[in-house]
């Protein structure tokens, strides 16, 4: 006999110990796949596995049921070692209908587990999925290990005694699937049972009872039938000691803003307009009014940015956020924040574009927008987060730069980071250094007139709070006279102020770390990445290094200005590869700035890079480099 996580004896079945498992759960957007995936993620994290996730759902609030366009999926990898991606190929695919199967089956590895809700494969479902025959063909059964489970019927049987209607009973089938997946991969039911009780127990006891019965029925099906003869176990990962929380990117970003406010003695003012995939930042921050956080849902994107500028002028930690279409609308106001020289964080959670584009799919095609989408000479510092957990640190660094250099800062995230999750080590707040913020005090009688555009060693102007005695000054979008800030149309002054503002931004390069390299600092191939491609690139390069290839990795956080040593670093390698989820935007900037040729590897499919496709590209370049033996630069 063996023992399940609840501690009860179970029948003899083979237990296979594996290093990691990648599972995707797919069905209609109303089938509860996101909930199933979230619970599997949380349970795996509690078991001590390292976890990485990739939710994928339709853009429509209620997508056409049963169609390929309406498929919602959630991919999770849990492993016994540190991982950086939600996995390339799938070890297991759970599908609730034909549309979910045909849109996801290509990612299942040969010999992988295909678990099918056979009740969802009737004639109507086949028609909705634009199929003329059952997709579970003999070829599929030869290629994969197929398990047909009547999930809908078994769920109805499990909750029958509760007297629920058929529609209500069918809503529980995701919990049946959850119980089966938990049994198959040695996950404990207890965290999800607590979730059910906390969410439904008091207000909807019948729903809670039905979901619990369905969950236990799924577990029992795997345990008692002969369908599955093997279960899988993944041992806990050896992570750094500490307290961990499963953290999504947008949540981590919100918490990072709160931490930055605390470190600087400020209160957050966040203004935004609802837009996918940035809205969850507003939702998360609105929960923390007890920390002095103020959230404002504006009537449009322009108002949101202008309100944040007003809050910055008033002395608050001002933040606004959107995605690409909203950032386009904020552009004029961002220019106002730049010429006012006020600290402001502008967050862009990138998505597929242009225009409305692919609202729920990931892309990193707004880099050039961040660099140049303002009239006049208006360069802004740009920081890009690399993972869900890294959003916490990136938000604080954006605020540090904003207040030290008195400038708006653009913080780039993307849909892959925003909606993905990973175990995040909770930092020790006692180790967080203060973010120094200074405001000029009241002017004393006899002091020289206040100069709002006098500059310190960083070329930053003073942050004067309205109402401070003797510090009254003019602000607005018109050009300012050097020092006094009075309106000036003098051509020489305009040249001077333009140069000073640009020099201030460029000077940030002296305040940020040198570019780090994973691997040797010279060699055959340097891979330069940014943003959410970090995990796939790091994993691919790590594997290529184990194979003996001369390849190194430089992942850029500071997109503008870039680290001071980046140009020399690029010239130390024979070839430079720049993978991007766009058509080559960073590559264009690198070639223009450093006059070093770069090879682009570009993808705009609304999906992240796979490790395997990156490795193939690295191998191809490394082979050609070894044949030619020529350095770049």
Buried (B, 14 or more C-beta within 10 A) or exposed (E): EEEBBEEEEBEEBEEEEEEBBBBBBBBBBEBBBBBBBBBBBBBBBBBBBBBBBBBBBBBEEEBBBBBBEBBBBBBBBBBBEEBBBBBBBBBBBBBBBBBBBBBBBEBBBEEBBBBBBBBBBEEEBBEBBEBEEBBBEEEBEEBBBBBBBBBBBBBBBBBEEBEBEEEBBBBBBBBBBBBBBBBBBBBBBEBBBEBBBEBBBEEEEEBBBBBBBBBBBBBBBBBEEEEBEEBBBBBEBEBEEEEBBBBBBBBBBBBBBBBBBBBBEBBBBBBBBEBBBBBBBBEBBBEBEEEBBBBBBBEEBBBBBBBBBBBBBEBBBBBBBBBBBBBBBBBBBBBBBBBBBBBBBBBBBBBBBEEEBBBBBBBBBBBBBBBEBBEEEBBBBBBBBBBBBBBBBBBBBBBBBBBBBBBBBBBBBBBBBBBBBBBBBEEEEEEEEEBEBEEBEEBEEEEEEBBBBBBEEBBBBBBBBEEBEBBEBEBEEEBBBBBBBBEBEEEEBBEBBBEBBBEBBBBBBEBBEEBBBBBBBBBBBBBBBBBBBBBBBBBBBBBBBEEEBBBBBBBBBBBBBBBEBBBEBBBBBBBBBBBBBBEBBBBBBBBEBBEBEBBBBBBBEBBBBBBEBBBEBBBEBBEBBEEEEEEBB
